[in-house]
Amino acid sequence: MKTLNVVIVFIFLLVAGGTHTSASKEGIGWLIEMLPWEKVNGILPKYSKFTVMDVETGKKFKVQRRAGSHHADVQPLNAEETKIMKSIYGGKWSWKRRAIIVINGNQWIAASMHGMPHGGGALKNNFPGHFCIHFYGSTTHRINYMDLSHKLMILKAAGKLDGYLYNANPYEVISAFMAGLKQQDSKIVQSISLQPLAWNKLLPRIENVRLSAMPVLPAEDLTNELSMVVPVEADWFIKNRGRQHFRGSIYLVRFSQADPWKVDNKRFLKENKLVNE
């Protein structure tokens, strides 16, 4: 058991650091796969049981899939598993997305979950409803395309987030930056930020944010640009301040045409009165 725990911790450290863990070179027997939903839907059929591991904390809990046609609707198996899940969210249920690994026997699959009980539930587990797990290509009940925050968390779990952000166009970078703020995920926002910040102090103040408007130019018009000013509108919910509306611009730079785009995060957050300098 001690050896297994060491292996799990080592894998978790690799994932958290953004490295793909196909790592046969490292002597690890598990490959973290980013499988499409159509395939996962058959691997984890209704009533199947499996383990969820949170990438950030390494905590694990057992669940059962109960329903879901475009993603998996699942429930913790019992009250003890519910307790572990709730501790991952700091003791409060939340719609925030988190990068997870679904463990099904020897198969490890990159996924994303939120932590809010909703709808119906059938198990005696102190969990009032079910929650959703998304895999690559999963959609929500309301839209027929991937939720961006779930997509980013799946990429993070698979060790593919850095590659995606490196090759993202300016509009994808802005969308990812706003999603990272919304999900209070320091890895996402720092990866595409120009300046380092004390994200552990800043992010808990941001209860929600929604990018409500952003004009988009054709990608071929951006090939030679090294800086951009993109007008945006956003709605914020800031702790102790309530709803805020922002209409202004996000400034982006890159150092060469081969380098990734970075958000001038300090300038943007200062304009939104979230940082002082």
SVG drawing of the C-alpha trace seen along z (x, -y; Angstrom):
<svg xmlns="http://www.w3.org/2000/svg" viewBox="-35 -51 48 54">
<polyline fill="none" stroke="black" stroke-width="0.4" points="0.0,0.0 2.9,-2.4 4.4,-1.8 1.1,-2.4 0.7,-5.7 4.1,-6.8 3.3,-6.1 0.0,-8.0 1.7,-11.0 4.4,-11.0 1.8,-10.9 -0.1,-13.7 3.0,-15.9 3.7,-15.3 0.1,-16.2 0.0,-19.3 3.2,-20.4 1.6,-20.2 3.6,-17.2 1.8,-14.4 2.1,-11.3 2.5,-8.6 5.8,-8.2 6.9,-4.7 10.4,-6.2 9.7,-7.0 8.5,-3.5 4.9,-4.5 2.3,-1.9 -0.5,-4.3 -1.2,-6.4 -3.5,-9.4 -5.7,-9.4 -7.8,-12.2 -10.5,-10.1 -13.5,-11.5 -16.9,-11.3 -18.3,-8.8 -15.7,-6.3 -15.9,-7.0 -19.7,-6.6 -19.1,-3.0 -16.3,-2.5 -18.3,-3.9 -21.9,-2.8 -24.9,-3.7 -24.5,-2.2 -20.7,-1.7 -18.6,-2.6 -15.2,-4.3 -12.8,-6.6 -12.3,-10.3 -9.0,-11.9 -8.7,-15.7 -5.6,-16.9 -4.9,-19.9 -5.2,-18.1 -4.7,-14.4 -7.8,-13.5 -9.8,-10.5 -13.5,-9.5 -15.7,-6.8 -18.8,-7.5 -21.4,-5.8 -22.7,-7.0 -26.5,-7.2 -27.4,-8.9 -26.4,-11.5 -26.3,-11.4 -23.9,-14.2 -21.8,-13.8 -21.8,-11.6 -24.3,-12.4 -22.7,-10.8 -23.2,-10.5 -20.7,-9.7 -21.2,-6.1 -21.9,-7.0 -21.7,-9.7 -18.0,-9.2 -17.2,-9.7 -19.5,-12.8 -17.4,-14.2 -14.2,-13.7 -15.7,-15.4 -16.9,-18.4 -13.5,-18.8 -12.0,-19.2 -14.2,-22.3 -13.2,-23.7 -16.4,-22.5 -18.8,-24.4 -20.6,-23.1 -19.7,-25.1 -20.2,-25.2 -16.4,-25.8 -14.8,-23.3 -11.9,-21.2 -9.4,-19.1 -9.8,-15.4 -8.6,-12.0 -11.2,-9.2 -9.7,-5.9 -11.4,-2.8 -9.3,0.2 -5.9,-0.4 -7.3,-3.1 -6.8,-6.7 -8.9,-9.3 -8.6,-13.1 -11.9,-14.8 -13.5,-17.8 -16.1,-18.1 -18.1,-20.7 -19.1,-20.5 -22.8,-21.4 -25.5,-18.9 -28.5,-19.4 -31.4,-17.4 -32.3,-13.9 -30.3,-11.5 -30.9,-7.9 -28.1,-6.8 -28.1,-7.3 -25.0,-9.5 -25.9,-12.9 -25.6,-14.3 -28.8,-16.0 -28.8,-15.2 -26.0,-14.4 -23.1,-16.3 -21.6,-16.3 -18.3,-14.9 -17.2,-16.0 -14.8,-14.3 -13.3,-15.7 -16.2,-16.4 -18.9,-16.4 -21.5,-19.1 -23.8,-20.7 -27.6,-20.4 -28.0,-23.9 -25.3,-24.1 -24.2,-21.7 -20.5,-22.5 -17.9,-22.0 -18.0,-24.3 -14.7,-26.2 -13.9,-25.9 -14.5,-22.1 -12.3,-21.9 -9.4,-23.7 -9.7,-21.5 -9.6,-18.4 -6.5,-19.6 -5.0,-20.4 -5.7,-16.9 -4.2,-15.4 -1.0,-17.5 -2.0,-19.3 -2.9,-22.7 0.4,-24.4 0.5,-23.3 -3.0,-24.5 -2.4,-27.9 1.0,-28.3 -0.7,-27.9 -3.9,-29.8 -4.9,-32.9 -5.4,-36.2 -9.2,-35.7 -8.7,-32.2 -6.2,-33.5 -8.6,-36.2 -11.4,-33.6 -9.1,-31.3 -7.9,-34.1 -11.4,-35.0 -12.4,-31.4 -9.4,-30.9 -10.4,-33.9 -14.0,-32.6 -12.8,-29.1 -10.2,-30.7 -7.5,-28.6 -4.0,-30.1 -2.3,-27.8 -4.5,-28.8 -4.3,-32.6 -0.6,-32.7 0.2,-30.6 -1.1,-33.4 -0.3,-36.4 2.5,-38.9 3.3,-39.6 3.3,-37.3 0.7,-38.1 -0.2,-36.8 -3.1,-34.8 -3.8,-33.0 -4.9,-36.4 -6.6,-37.8 -8.6,-34.9 -10.8,-34.2 -12.2,-37.8 -13.6,-36.9 -16.8,-35.1 -17.8,-35.1 -16.9,-36.8 -18.5,-36.6 -17.1,-37.8 -20.2,-39.4 -18.7,-41.0 -15.6,-40.7 -15.3,-41.5 -13.2,-38.9 -11.0,-39.5 -10.1,-36.7 -7.1,-34.7 -5.2,-35.4 -5.3,-39.1 -3.2,-38.5 -0.2,-36.7 2.3,-39.5 1.0,-41.3 3.2,-41.4 0.7,-43.4 -3.1,-43.9 -5.7,-45.9 -9.0,-44.0 -12.2,-45.8 -14.2,-43.7 -17.2,-43.9 -17.3,-41.8 -19.6,-41.4 -17.9,-40.7 -19.2,-39.6 -16.6,-40.7 -16.6,-39.8 -17.9,-42.7 -18.5,-44.8 -21.2,-42.9 -21.9,-43.1 -19.5,-45.3 -19.7,-46.0 -16.5,-46.6 -16.3,-48.2 -12.7,-48.7 -9.8,-46.8 -7.5,-43.9 -3.9,-44.4 -1.9,-41.5 1.7,-41.1 4.1,-38.4 7.8,-38.8 8.0,-37.2 5.6,-35.6 6.6,-32.2 5.9,-33.1 2.6,-32.7 0.3,-35.6 0.3,-37.0 -2.4,-39.2 -1.2,-42.4 -3.0,-41.2 -1.9,-43.9 -3.2,-46.7 -6.6,-44.9 -7.0,-44.0 -6.0,-47.6 -8.7,-49.0 -11.2,-46.7 -9.8,-47.9 -8.7,-44.5 -5.0,-45.4 -3.5,-48.7 -0.3,-48.8"/>
</svg>
